[in-house]
Amino acid sequence: MFALNTFAPIELIRCFAKKKMTAEKGASFVLISSLAAHEGAQGKSLYAASKGALEGFLPSAAIELAQRRIRLNVIVPGIIETDMSKEFLDKMAEEQRAMIDGSYPLGLGAPEDAASLIHWLLSPESKWATGQSYIIDGGHMVRG
């Protein structure tokens, strides 16, 4: 779990951010975390820890990379409707699925919801954004 969700992204950033590698001034990296790092769920402790580790890596790494004008941010998406999440959601009882759907005031996300934020973070339009975690969850974390 940690090899895939934590160590691999950190190693990729390390490799690409080397002075002789491809990352140049103005480059931007975006890591993908999960709401699991912010709210408890049965059976998700290792997954949550692996994603939380990315968020813990963010502030110091962003400062280190900023010296070379390279930006680093994290997005923290809620449930995005993909083939993988559909498989997970389809296994739920109707009552459980209704609870999940009801916990997202703006509904579950579509891939383009996260992609548009990632696109902005990778673009020059976000040249002043670094070291931030962006929660994008259709209002899930602020529901009453």
N, CA, C and O atoms as a GROMACS GRO file, in nm:
protein
  576
    1MET      N    1   0.083  -0.119   0.000
    1MET     CA    2   0.000   0.000   0.000
    1MET      C    3   0.088   0.127   0.000
    1MET      O    4   0.067   0.218  -0.079
    2PHE      N    5   0.187   0.130   0.088
    2PHE     CA    6   0.274   0.247   0.095
    2PHE      C    7   0.364   0.257  -0.028
    2PHE      O    8   0.394   0.368  -0.074
    3ALA      N    9   0.408   0.144  -0.081
    3ALA     CA   10   0.493   0.148  -0.200
    3ALA      C   11   0.422   0.217  -0.316
    3ALA      O   12   0.481   0.300  -0.385
    4LEU      N   13   0.296   0.185  -0.336
    4LEU     CA   14   0.220   0.241  -0.447
    4LEU      C   15   0.171   0.383  -0.419
    4LEU      O   16   0.188   0.472  -0.502
    5ASN      N   17   0.110   0.404  -0.303
    5ASN     CA   18   0.043   0.531  -0.274
    5ASN      C   19   0.134   0.641  -0.220
    5ASN      O   20   0.101   0.759  -0.230
    6THR      N   21   0.248   0.604  -0.163
    6THR     CA   22   0.334   0.703  -0.098
    6THR      C   23   0.473   0.708  -0.160
    6THR      O   24   0.515   0.810  -0.212
    7PHE      N   25   0.544   0.596  -0.153
    7PHE     CA   26   0.684   0.596  -0.194
    7PHE      C   27   0.702   0.620  -0.344
    7PHE      O   28   0.794   0.691  -0.383
    8ALA      N   29   0.617   0.563  -0.427
    8ALA     CA   30   0.630   0.582  -0.572
    8ALA      C   31   0.612   0.728  -0.612
    8ALA      O   32   0.696   0.780  -0.685
    9PRO      N   33   0.506   0.798  -0.566
    9PRO     CA   34   0.495   0.939  -0.604
    9PRO      C   35   0.610   1.024  -0.552
    9PRO      O   36   0.658   1.113  -0.622
   10ILE      N   37   0.655   0.998  -0.430
   10ILE     CA   38   0.766   1.074  -0.374
   10ILE      C   39   0.894   1.049  -0.454
   10ILE      O   40   0.969   1.142  -0.481
   11GLU      N   41   0.918   0.926  -0.492
   11GLU     CA   42   1.037   0.893  -0.570
   11GLU      C   43   1.030   0.956  -0.710
   11GLU      O   44   1.132   1.004  -0.761
   12LEU      N   45   0.913   0.958  -0.771
   12LEU     CA   46   0.899   1.023  -0.902
   12LEU      C   47   0.931   1.172  -0.893
   12LEU      O   48   1.000   1.227  -0.978
   13ILE      N   49   0.881   1.236  -0.789
   13ILE     CA   50   0.912   1.379  -0.771
   13ILE      C   51   1.061   1.397  -0.750
   13ILE      O   52   1.121   1.488  -0.809
   14ARG      N   53   1.121   1.313  -0.669
   14ARG     CA   54   1.266   1.323  -0.644
   14ARG      C   55   1.344   1.310  -0.775
   14ARG      O   56   1.435   1.388  -0.801
   15CYS      N   57   1.307   1.212  -0.856
   15CYS     CA   58   1.378   1.191  -0.983
   15CYS      C   59   1.359   1.306  -1.081
   15CYS      O   60   1.456   1.355  -1.139
   16PHE      N   61   1.236   1.350  -1.098
   16PHE     CA   62   1.209   1.456  -1.195
   16PHE      C   63   1.255   1.594  -1.148
   16PHE      O   64   1.278   1.682  -1.230
   17ALA      N   65   1.270   1.612  -1.020
   17ALA     CA   66   1.309   1.742  -0.967
   17ALA      C   67   1.460   1.760  -0.955
   17ALA      O   68   1.507   1.868  -0.919
   18LYS      N   69   1.536   1.656  -0.985
   18LYS     CA   70   1.682   1.671  -0.983
   18LYS      C   71   1.720   1.782  -1.079
   18LYS      O   72   1.656   1.800  -1.182
   19LYS      N   73   1.824   1.854  -1.045
   19LYS     CA   74   1.865   1.968  -1.127
   19LYS      C   75   1.891   1.932  -1.273
   19LYS      O   76   1.865   2.014  -1.361
   20LYS      N   77   1.940   1.813  -1.298
   20LYS     CA   78   1.973   1.774  -1.435
   20LYS      C   79   1.858   1.702  -1.506
   20LYS      O   80   1.872   1.659  -1.620
   21MET      N   81   1.746   1.690  -1.436
   21MET     CA   82   1.633   1.620  -1.497
   21MET      C   83   1.539   1.720  -1.564
   21MET      O   84   1.576   1.835  -1.588
   22THR      N   85   1.418   1.677  -1.593
   22THR     CA   86   1.327   1.754  -1.677
   22THR      C   87   1.253   1.866  -1.608
   22THR      O   88   1.206   1.958  -1.675
   23ALA      N   89   1.241   1.864  -1.476
   23ALA     CA   90   1.165   1.970  -1.409
   23ALA      C   91   1.243   2.101  -1.417
   23ALA      O   92   1.358   2.109  -1.374
   24GLU      N   93   1.178   2.201  -1.472
   24GLU     CA   94   1.240   2.332  -1.487
   24GLU      C   95   1.165   2.432  -1.403
   24GLU      O   96   1.062   2.401  -1.344
   25LYS      N   97   1.218   2.553  -1.398
   25LYS     CA   98   1.148   2.659  -1.327
   25LYS      C   99   1.007   2.670  -1.384
   25LYS      O  100   0.986   2.671  -1.505
   26GLY      N  101   0.910   2.679  -1.293
   26GLY     CA  102   0.771   2.688  -1.336
   26GLY      C  103   0.701   2.553  -1.346
   26GLY      O  104   0.582   2.548  -1.376
   27ALA      N  105   0.774   2.445  -1.321
   27ALA     CA  106   0.712   2.312  -1.326
   27ALA      C  107   0.615   2.297  -1.208
   27ALA      O  108   0.624   2.369  -1.109
   28SER      N  109   0.524   2.202  -1.221
   28SER     CA  110   0.425   2.180  -1.117
   28SER      C  111   0.399   2.030  -1.104
   28SER      O  112   0.385   1.959  -1.203
   29PHE      N  113   0.391   1.985  -0.978
   29PHE     CA  114   0.354   1.847  -0.948
   29PHE      C  115   0.224   1.849  -0.870
   29PHE      O  116   0.203   1.936  -0.785
   30VAL      N  117   0.137   1.753  -0.898
   30VAL     CA  118   0.012   1.738  -0.824
   30VAL      C  119   0.002   1.593  -0.777
   30VAL      O  120   0.005   1.500  -0.857
   31LEU      N  121  -0.010   1.576  -0.646
   31LEU     CA  122  -0.029   1.444  -0.587
   31LEU      C  123  -0.177   1.426  -0.556
   31LEU      O  124  -0.249   1.523  -0.534
   32ILE      N  125  -0.221   1.302  -0.553
   32ILE     CA  126  -0.361   1.274  -0.525
   32ILE      C  127  -0.372   1.198  -0.394
   32ILE      O  128  -0.320   1.087  -0.380
   33SER      N  129  -0.440   1.259  -0.298
   33SER     CA  130  -0.464   1.198  -0.168
   33SER      C  131  -0.606   1.142  -0.168
   33SER      O  132  -0.657   1.101  -0.272
   34SER      N  133  -0.669   1.141  -0.053
   34SER     CA  134  -0.804   1.087  -0.041
   34SER      C  135  -0.869   1.141   0.085
   34SER      O  136  -0.801   1.172   0.183
   35LEU      N  137  -1.001   1.152   0.084
   35LEU     CA  138  -1.072   1.188   0.206
   35LEU      C  139  -1.050   1.086   0.316
   35LEU      O  140  -1.069   1.116   0.433
   36ALA      N  141  -1.009   0.965   0.279
   36ALA     CA  142  -0.983   0.861   0.379
   36ALA      C  143  -0.878   0.907   0.480
   36ALA      O  144  -0.879   0.861   0.594
   37ALA      N  145  -0.789   0.997   0.440
   37ALA     CA  146  -0.687   1.050   0.531
   37ALA      C  147  -0.747   1.147   0.633
   37ALA      O  148  -0.679   1.186   0.728
   38HIS      N  149  -0.874   1.187   0.614
   38HIS     CA  150  -0.937   1.287   0.699
   38HIS      C  151  -1.055   1.236   0.779
   38HIS      O  152  -1.102   1.302   0.871
   39GLU      N  153  -1.105   1.118   0.744
   39GLU     CA  154  -1.220   1.064   0.817
   39GLU      C  155  -1.203   0.912   0.831
   39GLU      O  156  -1.158   0.845   0.738
   40GLY      N  157  -1.240   0.862   0.944
   40GLY     CA  158  -1.223   0.720   0.972
   40GLY      C  159  -1.321   0.633   0.896
   40GLY      O  160  -1.436   0.671   0.873
   41ALA      N  161  -1.276   0.515   0.859
   41ALA     CA  162  -1.361   0.416   0.794
   41ALA      C  163  -1.305   0.277   0.823
   41ALA      O  164  -1.185   0.253   0.812
   42GLN      N  165  -1.392   0.188   0.860
   42GLN     CA  166  -1.355   0.050   0.890
   42GLN      C  167  -1.280  -0.012   0.773
   42GLN      O  168  -1.325  -0.004   0.659
   43GLY      N  169  -1.165  -0.072   0.801
   43GLY     CA  170  -1.089  -0.142   0.698
   43GLY      C  171  -1.006  -0.054   0.607
   43GLY      O  172  -0.952  -0.102   0.508
   44LYS      N  173  -0.995   0.074   0.637
   44LYS     CA  174  -0.922   0.167   0.550
   44LYS      C  175  -0.799   0.228   0.616
   44LYS      O  176  -0.744   0.326   0.565
   45SER      N  177  -0.754   0.172   0.729
   45SER     CA  178  -0.647   0.238   0.805
   45SER      C  179  -0.516   0.248   0.727
   45SER      O  180  -0.453   0.354   0.729
   46LEU      N  181  -0.473   0.144   0.660
   46LEU     CA  182  -0.348   0.151   0.584
   46LEU      C  183  -0.360   0.244   0.464
   46LEU      O  184  -0.269   0.322   0.435
   47TYR      N  185  -0.472   0.234   0.394
   47TYR     CA  186  -0.495   0.324   0.280
   47TYR      C  187  -0.493   0.469   0.328
   47TYR      O  188  -0.428   0.554   0.267
   48ALA      N  189  -0.566   0.497   0.435
   48ALA     CA  190  -0.571   0.633   0.489
   48ALA      C  191  -0.433   0.681   0.531
   48ALA      O  192  -0.396   0.796   0.505
   49ALA      N  193  -0.356   0.595   0.595
   49ALA     CA  194  -0.221   0.633   0.638
   49ALA      C  195  -0.131   0.660   0.518
   49ALA      O  196  -0.050   0.754   0.522
   50SER      N  197  -0.143   0.581   0.413
   50SER     CA  198  -0.058   0.601   0.295
   50SER      C  199  -0.091   0.733   0.225
   50SER      O  200   0.000   0.800   0.175
   51LYS      N  201  -0.217   0.770   0.222
   51LYS     CA  202  -0.256   0.897   0.161
   51LYS      C  203  -0.223   1.014   0.254
   51LYS      O  204  -0.181   1.120   0.208
   52GLY      N  205  -0.240   0.994   0.385
   52GLY     CA  206  -0.204   1.098   0.481
   52GLY      C  207  -0.055   1.128   0.479
   52GLY      O  208  -0.015   1.242   0.502
   53ALA      N  209   0.026   1.027   0.451
   53ALA     CA  210   0.170   1.048   0.442
   53ALA      C  211   0.205   1.144   0.328
   53ALA      O  212   0.298   1.223   0.340
   54LEU      N  213   0.131   1.138   0.218
   54LEU     CA  214   0.154   1.234   0.109
   54LEU      C  215   0.128   1.377   0.156
   54LEU      O  216   0.202   1.469   0.123
   55GLU      N  217   0.021   1.392   0.232
   55GLU     CA  218  -0.012   1.526   0.282
   55GLU      C  219   0.091   1.574   0.384
   55GLU      O  220   0.117   1.694   0.393
   56GLY      N  221   0.150   1.482   0.460
   56GLY     CA  222   0.256   1.517   0.552
   56GLY      C  223   0.385   1.555   0.480
   56GLY      O  224   0.461   1.639   0.528
   57PHE      N  225   0.410   1.494   0.366
   57PHE     CA  226   0.526   1.522   0.281
   57PHE      C  227   0.517   1.660   0.218
   57PHE      O  228   0.619   1.725   0.193
   58LEU      N  229   0.396   1.705   0.192
   58LEU     CA  230   0.370   1.825   0.114
   58LEU      C  231   0.440   1.952   0.163
   58LEU      O  232   0.513   2.012   0.085
   59PRO      N  233   0.421   1.997   0.287
   59PRO     CA  234   0.475   2.129   0.324
   59PRO      C  235   0.627   2.141   0.309
   59PRO      O  236   0.676   2.237   0.250
   60SER      N  237   0.700   2.044   0.361
   60SER     CA  238   0.846   2.052   0.352
   60SER      C  239   0.895   2.038   0.208
   60SER      O  240   0.983   2.111   0.165
   61ALA      N  241   0.837   1.945   0.135
   61ALA     CA  242   0.878   1.925  -0.004
   61ALA      C  243   0.846   2.049  -0.088
   61ALA      O  244   0.925   2.087  -0.175
   62ALA      N  245   0.732   2.111  -0.063
   62ALA     CA  246   0.695   2.231  -0.139
   62ALA      C  247   0.796   2.344  -0.114
   62ALA      O  248   0.833   2.415  -0.207
   63ILE      N  249   0.840   2.359   0.011
   63ILE     CA  250   0.941   2.462   0.042
   63ILE      C  251   1.072   2.430  -0.030
   63ILE      O  252   1.135   2.518  -0.088
   64GLU      N  253   1.113   2.304  -0.025
   64GLU     CA  254   1.238   2.264  -0.090
   64GLU      C  255   1.232   2.288  -0.241
   64GLU      O  256   1.328   2.338  -0.299
   65LEU      N  257   1.122   2.253  -0.303
   65LEU     CA  258   1.107   2.269  -0.448
   65LEU      C  259   1.089   2.416  -0.487
   65LEU      O  260   1.129   2.455  -0.596
   66ALA      N  261   1.029   2.496  -0.401
   66ALA     CA  262   1.005   2.637  -0.432
   66ALA      C  263   1.134   2.713  -0.458
   66ALA      O  264   1.135   2.812  -0.531
   67GLN      N  265   1.243   2.667  -0.399
   67GLN     CA  266   1.373   2.731  -0.423
   67GLN      C  267   1.409   2.728  -0.571
   67GLN      O  268   1.486   2.812  -0.618
   68ARG      N  269   1.352   2.632  -0.643
   68ARG     CA  270   1.376   2.621  -0.788
   68ARG      C  271   1.254   2.660  -0.869
   68ARG      O  272   1.246   2.631  -0.988
   69ARG      N  273   1.158   2.726  -0.804
   69ARG     CA  274   1.033   2.771  -0.868
   69ARG      C  275   0.951   2.654  -0.920
   69ARG      O  276   0.880   2.666  -1.020
   70ILE      N  277   0.960   2.540  -0.852
   70ILE     CA  278   0.879   2.422  -0.883
   70ILE      C  279   0.770   2.415  -0.778
   70ILE      O  280   0.796   2.426  -0.658
   71ARG      N  281   0.646   2.395  -0.822
   71ARG     CA  282   0.532   2.392  -0.731
   71ARG      C  283   0.487   2.250  -0.704
   71ARG      O  284   0.500   2.162  -0.789
   72LEU      N  285   0.435   2.229  -0.583
   72LEU     CA  286   0.383   2.098  -0.542
   72LEU      C  287   0.254   2.120  -0.463
   72LEU      O  288   0.252   2.195  -0.366
   73ASN      N  289   0.149   2.054  -0.506
   73ASN     CA  290   0.020   2.060  -0.439
   73ASN      C  291  -0.041   1.921  -0.433
   73ASN      O  292   0.005   1.829  -0.500
   74VAL      N  293  -0.145   1.908  -0.352
   74VAL     CA  294  -0.217   1.782  -0.337
   74VAL      C  295  -0.366   1.808  -0.357
   74VAL      O  296  -0.419   1.907  -0.307
   75ILE      N  297  -0.432   1.720  -0.429
   75ILE     CA  298  -0.579   1.726  -0.430
   75ILE      C  299  -0.630   1.612  -0.344
   75ILE      O  300  -0.571   1.504  -0.340
   76VAL      N  301  -0.742   1.638  -0.277
   76VAL     CA  302  -0.804   1.543  -0.186
   76VAL      C  303  -0.948   1.524  -0.233
   76VAL      O  304  -1.039   1.591  -0.184
   77PRO      N  305  -0.970   1.432  -0.327
   77PRO     CA  306  -1.105   1.416  -0.380
   77PRO      C  307  -1.192   1.326  -0.293
   77PRO      O  308  -1.145   1.237  -0.223
   78GLY      N  309  -1.321   1.354  -0.299
   78GLY     CA  310  -1.420   1.263  -0.244
   78GLY      C  311  -1.440   1.151  -0.345
   78GLY      O  312  -1.356   1.128  -0.431
   79ILE      N  313  -1.552   1.081  -0.334
   79ILE     CA  314  -1.579   0.970  -0.426
   79ILE      C  315  -1.605   1.023  -0.566
   79ILE      O  316  -1.695   1.104  -0.587
   80ILE      N  317  -1.525   0.978  -0.658
   80ILE     CA  318  -1.538   1.011  -0.800
   80ILE      C  319  -1.598   0.889  -0.869
   80ILE      O  320  -1.551   0.777  -0.849
   81GLU      N  321  -1.700   0.910  -0.949
   81GLU     CA  322  -1.765   0.798  -1.019
   81GLU      C  323  -1.677   0.747  -1.133
   81GLU      O  324  -1.674   0.805  -1.242
   82THR      N  325  -1.608   0.639  -1.104
   82THR     CA  326  -1.523   0.572  -1.202
   82THR      C  327  -1.563   0.425  -1.204
   82THR      O  328  -1.648   0.382  -1.126
   83ASP      N  329  -1.503   0.348  -1.293
   83ASP     CA  330  -1.531   0.204  -1.296
   83ASP      C  331  -1.496   0.140  -1.162
   83ASP      O  332  -1.568   0.053  -1.113
   84MET      N  333  -1.383   0.184  -1.102
   84MET     CA  334  -1.340   0.126  -0.976
   84MET      C  335  -1.439   0.159  -0.864
   84MET      O  336  -1.476   0.071  -0.786
   85SER      N  337  -1.481   0.284  -0.855
   85SER     CA  338  -1.575   0.320  -0.748
   85SER      C  339  -1.713   0.259  -0.773
   85SER      O  340  -1.783   0.224  -0.678
   86LYS      N  341  -1.752   0.246  -0.899
   86LYS     CA  342  -1.880   0.184  -0.931
   86LYS      C  343  -1.884   0.040  -0.880
   86LYS      O  344  -1.984  -0.005  -0.825
   87GLU      N  345  -1.774  -0.031  -0.900
   87GLU     CA  346  -1.766  -0.169  -0.852
   87GLU      C  347  -1.782  -0.174  -0.700
   87GLU      O  348  -1.853  -0.260  -0.647
   88PHE      N  349  -1.716  -0.083  -0.630
   88PHE     CA  350  -1.725  -0.073  -0.484
   88PHE      C  351  -1.867  -0.036  -0.440
   88PHE      O  352  -1.922  -0.099  -0.350
   89LEU      N  353  -1.925   0.064  -0.503
   89LEU     CA  354  -2.059   0.111  -0.466
   89LEU      C  355  -2.168   0.009  -0.498
   89LEU      O  356  -2.266  -0.003  -0.425
   90ASP      N  357  -2.150  -0.063  -0.608
   90ASP     CA  358  -2.250  -0.163  -0.647
   90ASP      C  359  -2.259  -0.280  -0.549
   90ASP      O  360  -2.360  -0.350  -0.546
   91LYS      N  361  -2.155  -0.301  -0.470
   91LYS     CA  362  -2.155  -0.410  -0.372
   91LYS      C  363  -2.227  -0.370  -0.243
   91LYS      O  364  -2.251  -0.455  -0.157
   92MET      N  365  -2.261  -0.244  -0.230
   92MET     CA  366  -2.326  -0.196  -0.108
   92MET      C  367  -2.474  -0.228  -0.109
   92MET      O  368  -2.538  -0.237  -0.214
   93ALA      N  369  -2.527  -0.245   0.011
   93ALA     CA  370  -2.672  -0.258   0.026
   93ALA      C  371  -2.735  -0.124  -0.014
   93ALA      O  372  -2.670  -0.019  -0.006
   94GLU      N  373  -2.860  -0.129  -0.055
   94GLU     CA  374  -2.930  -0.008  -0.100
   94GLU      C  375  -2.927   0.103   0.005
   94GLU      O  376  -2.910   0.220  -0.027
   95GLU      N  377  -2.943   0.064   0.130
   95GLU     CA  378  -2.943   0.161   0.241
   95GLU      C  379  -2.806   0.227   0.256
   95GLU      O  380  -2.796   0.348   0.276
   96GLN      N  381  -2.701   0.147   0.246
   96GLN     CA  382  -2.565   0.202   0.255
   96GLN      C  383  -2.538   0.299   0.140
   96GLN      O  384  -2.481   0.406   0.161
   97ARG      N  385  -2.579   0.261   0.020
   97ARG     CA  386  -2.556   0.346  -0.097
   97ARG      C  387  -2.632   0.477  -0.082
   97ARG      O  388  -2.580   0.583  -0.118
   98ALA      N  389  -2.752   0.472  -0.030
   98ALA     CA  390  -2.831   0.594  -0.007
   98ALA      C  391  -2.761   0.686   0.093
   98ALA      O  392  -2.762   0.808   0.078
   99MET      N  393  -2.700   0.627   0.196
   99MET     CA  394  -2.626   0.707   0.294
   99MET      C  395  -2.506   0.776   0.230
   99MET      O  396  -2.480   0.894   0.256
  100ILE      N  397  -2.434   0.703   0.146
  100ILE     CA  398  -2.319   0.761   0.076
  100ILE      C  399  -2.366   0.876  -0.013
  100ILE      O  400  -2.314   0.987  -0.006
  101ASP      N  401  -2.464   0.848  -0.097
  101ASP     CA  402  -2.515   0.952  -0.187
  101ASP      C  403  -2.562   1.074  -0.110
  101ASP      O  404  -2.538   1.187  -0.153
  102GLY      N  405  -2.629   1.053   0.003
  102GLY     CA  406  -2.681   1.163   0.083
  102GLY      C  407  -2.573   1.244   0.152
  102GLY      O  408  -2.599   1.356   0.196
  103SER      N  409  -2.454   1.189   0.163
  103SER     CA  410  -2.346   1.261   0.230
  103SER      C  411  -2.269   1.354   0.137
  103SER      O  412  -2.175   1.421   0.179
  104TYR      N  413  -2.308   1.358   0.010
  104TYR     CA  414  -2.246   1.446  -0.089
  104TYR      C  415  -2.351   1.544  -0.140
  104TYR      O  416  -2.423   1.513  -0.234
  105PRO      N  417  -2.361   1.662  -0.078
  105PRO     CA  418  -2.465   1.758  -0.116
  105PRO      C  419  -2.470   1.790  -0.266
  105PRO      O  420  -2.578   1.813  -0.320
  106LEU      N  421  -2.356   1.792  -0.332
  106LEU     CA  422  -2.354   1.820  -0.476
  106LEU      C  423  -2.344   1.692  -0.559
  106LEU      O  424  -2.319   1.698  -0.679
  107GLY      N  425  -2.364   1.578  -0.495
  107GLY     CA  426  -2.356   1.450  -0.563
  107GLY      C  427  -2.213   1.400  -0.571
  107GLY      O  428  -2.119   1.473  -0.542
  108LEU      N  429  -2.198   1.275  -0.611
  108LEU     CA  430  -2.065   1.219  -0.629
  108LEU      C  431  -1.996   1.290  -0.745
  108LEU      O  432  -2.062   1.345  -0.834
  109GLY      N  433  -1.864   1.288  -0.742
  109GLY     CA  434  -1.788   1.359  -0.844
  109GLY      C  435  -1.776   1.283  -0.974
  109GLY      O  436  -1.789   1.161  -0.978
  110ALA      N  437  -1.753   1.357  -1.079
  110ALA     CA  438  -1.722   1.300  -1.210
  110ALA      C  439  -1.571   1.318  -1.232
  110ALA      O  440  -1.512   1.409  -1.174
  111PRO      N  441  -1.510   1.234  -1.315
  111PRO     CA  442  -1.365   1.248  -1.337
  111PRO      C  443  -1.323   1.390  -1.377
  111PRO      O  444  -1.217   1.438  -1.335
  112GLU      N  445  -1.406   1.457  -1.456
  112GLU     CA  446  -1.368   1.592  -1.499
  112GLU      C  447  -1.369   1.693  -1.385
  112GLU      O  448  -1.305   1.798  -1.396
  113ASP      N  449  -1.439   1.664  -1.275
  113ASP     CA  450  -1.438   1.754  -1.160
  113ASP      C  451  -1.298   1.761  -1.100
  113ASP      O  452  -1.248   1.870  -1.071
  114ALA      N  453  -1.235   1.647  -1.081
  114ALA     CA  454  -1.098   1.645  -1.030
  114ALA      C  455  -1.000   1.689  -1.138
  114ALA      O  456  -0.903   1.760  -1.110
  115ALA      N  457  -1.024   1.646  -1.261
  115ALA     CA  458  -0.932   1.679  -1.371
  115ALA      C  459  -0.922   1.829  -1.393
  115ALA      O  460  -0.813   1.879  -1.424
  116SER      N  461  -1.032   1.903  -1.377
  116SER     CA  462  -1.025   2.048  -1.400
  116SER      C  463  -0.939   2.116  -1.294
  116SER      O  464  -0.867   2.211  -1.325
  117LEU      N  465  -0.945   2.068  -1.171
  117LEU     CA  466  -0.859   2.124  -1.066
  117LEU      C  467  -0.713   2.089  -1.093
  117LEU      O  468  -0.625   2.174  -1.079
  118ILE      N  469  -0.688   1.965  -1.130
  118ILE     CA  470  -0.551   1.923  -1.163
  118ILE      C  471  -0.497   2.006  -1.280
  118ILE      O  472  -0.383   2.051  -1.277
  119HIS      N  473  -0.579   2.024  -1.381
  119HIS     CA  474  -0.538   2.104  -1.498
  119HIS      C  475  -0.497   2.244  -1.456
  119HIS      O  476  -0.393   2.295  -1.499
  120TRP      N  477  -0.578   2.306  -1.371
  120TRP     CA  478  -0.545   2.441  -1.323
  120TRP      C  479  -0.413   2.440  -1.245
  120TRP      O  480  -0.329   2.527  -1.265
  121LEU      N  481  -0.396   2.342  -1.156
  121LEU     CA  482  -0.273   2.336  -1.075
  121LEU      C  483  -0.149   2.313  -1.160
  121LEU      O  484  -0.040   2.356  -1.123
  122LEU      N  485  -0.163   2.246  -1.272
  122LEU     CA  486  -0.050   2.223  -1.361
  122LEU      C  487  -0.024   2.339  -1.455
  122LEU      O  488   0.083   2.348  -1.516
  123SER      N  489  -0.121   2.428  -1.467
  123SER     CA  490  -0.110   2.538  -1.563
  123SER      C  491  -0.037   2.658  -1.503
  123SER      O  492  -0.024   2.670  -1.381
  124PRO      N  493   0.011   2.748  -1.589
  124PRO     CA  494   0.074   2.871  -1.541
  124PRO      C  495  -0.023   2.962  -1.464
  124PRO      O  496   0.020   3.050  -1.390
  125GLU      N  497  -0.154   2.942  -1.481
  125GLU     CA  498  -0.252   3.023  -1.409
  125GLU      C  499  -0.243   3.006  -1.258
  125GLU      O  500  -0.286   3.093  -1.183
  126SER      N  501  -0.186   2.894  -1.213
  126SER     CA  502  -0.174   2.868  -1.069
  126SER      C  503  -0.030   2.894  -1.021
  126SER      O  504   0.014   2.831  -0.925
  127LYS      N  505   0.040   2.984  -1.087
  127LYS     CA  506   0.183   3.006  -1.060
  127LYS      C  507   0.213   3.046  -0.916
  127LYS      O  508   0.329   3.041  -0.875
  128TRP      N  509   0.113   3.086  -0.840
  128TRP     CA  510   0.135   3.129  -0.702
  128TRP      C  511   0.082   3.028  -0.601
  128TRP      O  512   0.078   3.056  -0.482
  129ALA      N  513   0.043   2.912  -0.648
  129ALA     CA  514  -0.013   2.807  -0.562
  129ALA      C  515   0.090   2.697  -0.540
  129ALA      O  516   0.132   2.630  -0.635
  130THR      N  517   0.131   2.680  -0.416
  130THR     CA  518   0.220   2.570  -0.382
  130THR      C  519   0.202   2.533  -0.235
  130THR      O  520   0.169   2.617  -0.152
  131GLY      N  521   0.225   2.406  -0.206
  131GLY     CA  522   0.218   2.359  -0.068
  131GLY      C  523   0.078   2.348  -0.013
  131GLY      O  524   0.059   2.347   0.109
  132GLN      N  525  -0.022   2.339  -0.100
  132GLN     CA  526  -0.161   2.338  -0.056
  132GLN      C  527  -0.228   2.203  -0.082
  132GLN      O  528  -0.197   2.134  -0.178
  133SER      N  529  -0.321   2.170   0.006
  133SER     CA  530  -0.409   2.054  -0.013
  133SER      C  531  -0.546   2.108  -0.050
  133SER      O  532  -0.603   2.188   0.024
  134TYR      N  533  -0.598   2.065  -0.161
  134TYR     CA  534  -0.728   2.111  -0.210
  134TYR      C  535  -0.830   1.999  -0.197
  134TYR      O  536  -0.823   1.899  -0.268
  135ILE      N  537  -0.925   2.018  -0.105
  135ILE     CA  538  -1.033   1.920  -0.090
  135ILE      C  539  -1.138   1.952  -0.195
  135ILE      O  540  -1.187   2.065  -0.204
  136ILE      N  541  -1.173   1.852  -0.274
  136ILE     CA  542  -1.277   1.867  -0.376
  136ILE      C  543  -1.371   1.748  -0.360
  136ILE      O  544  -1.342   1.636  -0.404
  137ASP      N  545  -1.486   1.777  -0.295
  137ASP     CA  546  -1.568   1.664  -0.250
  137ASP      C  547  -1.718   1.690  -0.257
  137ASP      O  548  -1.795   1.623  -0.188
  138GLY      N  549  -1.761   1.785  -0.337
  138GLY     CA  550  -1.904   1.810  -0.350
  138GLY      C  551  -1.972   1.846  -0.219
  138GLY      O  552  -2.092   1.823  -0.203
  139GLY      N  553  -1.897   1.903  -0.125
  139GLY     CA  554  -1.954   1.946   0.002
  139GLY      C  555  -1.959   1.838   0.110
  139GLY      O  556  -2.016   1.861   0.217
  140HIS      N  557  -1.901   1.722   0.084
  140HIS     CA  558  -1.907   1.610   0.177
  140HIS      C  559  -1.855   1.646   0.317
  140HIS      O  560  -1.919   1.614   0.417
  141MET      N  561  -1.740   1.712   0.323
  141MET     CA  562  -1.679   1.740   0.454
  141MET      C  563  -1.749   1.853   0.530
  141MET      O  564  -1.727   1.869   0.650
  142VAL      N  565  -1.832   1.931   0.464
  142VAL     CA  566  -1.900   2.042   0.534
  142VAL      C  567  -2.048   2.016   0.557
  142VAL      O  568  -2.120   2.104   0.604
  143ARG      N  569  -2.093   1.896   0.524
  143ARG     CA  570  -2.235   1.866   0.542
  143ARG      C  571  -2.273   1.875   0.690
  143ARG      O  572  -2.189   1.857   0.778
  144GLY      N  573  -2.398   1.902   0.714
  144GLY     CA  574  -2.443   1.920   0.852
  144GLY      C  575  -2.497   1.796   0.915
  144GLY      O  576  -2.538   1.799   1.031
   0.00000   0.00000   0.00000
